[in-house]
Amino acid sequence: MLKIGKYYAQESMLFYDNETGTYNAEKTPQFGDNLLYDYYCSLRDDPKNIPDMGSQKLFN
């Protein structure tokens, strides 16, 4: 679990444009209709939605 967390913390999830040598948010593909922002808002608005991560949670 920590290796996965480290990967997502260190690696950009944006499209890397080889022509410009930069990351480009506009060219990064998106799939689905669920947004992380909306998910966090649902947790904020109704704490009953917070999943019990058991032994896999990173923080107490």
Secondary structure, 3 states (H helix, E strand, C coil): CHHHHHHHHHCCCCEEECCCCEEECCCCCCCCCCCHHHHHHHHHHCHHHCCCCHHHCCCC
